[in-house]
Amino acid sequence: MLVKLYTAAVQGIDATLITIEVNSSRGIKFFLVGLPDSAVKESHERIISALRVNGYRFPSCQIIVNMAPADIRKEGASYDLPLAIGILALTETVKADLLDQYLIIGELSLDGSLQPIRGALPIAITARKQGFKGLILPQQNAREAAVVNNLDVYGAQNITEVIGFFNGETTLTPTVVNTREEFFSHQEEVLFDFADVKGQESVKRALEVAAAGGHNLIMVGPPGSGKSMMAKRLPGILPPLSLGESLETTKIHSVAGKLTKGSSLIATRPFRSPHHTISQVAMVGGGATPQPGEISLAHNGVLFLDELPEFNRSVLEVLRQPLEDRHITISRARYTLEYPASFMLIASMNPCPCGYYNHPTRPCVCNTGQVQRYLNKISGPLLDRIDIQIEIVPVTFEKMSGQERGESSASIRERVIHARQIQTERFAHIPDVHCNAQMTPKLLQQYAQPDTHGLELLRNAMTRLNLSARAYDRILKVARTIADLDGSPQIQTGHLAEAISYRNLDRENWAG
């Protein structure tokens, strides 16, 4: 007797349908073929234990299991449940009538209980695309998968529930999630509010401009000046996620196993803040078992790099290509994967090793050479890709002790959303361009050309600051965003002047 049933393998942030074929013949051996890794091969022992604990007998015949297509490597323990159900269907312990209507996935414990898996959301999307009636998976992943409509999602606690379901002895209740209600009910959650920030109006303005145009930003200032505090508040002024962005973001976190138990959609923009000891692979993704890196986990959100010069230079250099292309391609001998990486890079750093260069009250103990070497840890090409570079000075005691609250994140967000709506309309007919930071040189010529006075101002700034061609483009992009915040169809001289003021680190004598 030959039994067929279906499961899925996660590749990148998508899933591929896997067909499991189980056949028996005379003998006592167990063969598992179809490019399984060690964890899949070990499923034999977990299945035997799970079946015995729950009163079922592992068949005493030669069993051959094929996992097709054979050229896709099957990794992890999530194939335990479909393999066990296929083996039991072979001996007619489980009725095979309904097996072709469901996609099955789950890891087995030795007692037969089901453990959570990674990638439940992309697997559910694949199940719907392939026309399956339903998906059977561990209960812990049911809400995550149930955001996919037109698919019956059944969460099971253990293998006996799944066996009873196929035999018609027990019923599993489909998990139902109102996707839109779930999404919109959590959209307005703001953990950190700009109203708590005392002073620093110029920095808040720079962050507002960055949020309005999707620009990368770096803050340079002494310890305790509020760099990290303000960076954490940036997601609260970004436009809310669309439902499509939320699904894509949730898929990435699902594949990485970062979703909390019982969660469904990610409704707020991600904020990732890796430690400076992070490796290249952890930053961009990949590894022996491919996983999304921090830049992909920050997709549609913010990647915050605190103390930027303390990061390994090679880690920072691998950011250059994703910052431009907004995706990362992981190429290995046996596979090539692509992860999305459209994020806002927000970085912070001290101005020198001691932290007090240009401090208004505390003296710097570093010499000029030390300051320059410290700044040189960040390459020019990387700094060129950061649109806004701003200095921060410490808040005075009077402002710090004052009772007056600053402008709330909600009111700043309204202006940001209005500016983004202007950009959405502007780029509606252009694929893969959604905000000013993503404009190409051709689009700059079309939408960000200054008038005669503006060109003269820009020429003087380019000469005085010795700016690169990329910095020229960045200034125009930022100026276009400032004009959008003002509701101006044309870039004015004042918009350009403000954009030029955000190129602090481009000054040749900054550390001299």
Disulfide bonds with the S-S distance in Angstrom:
none
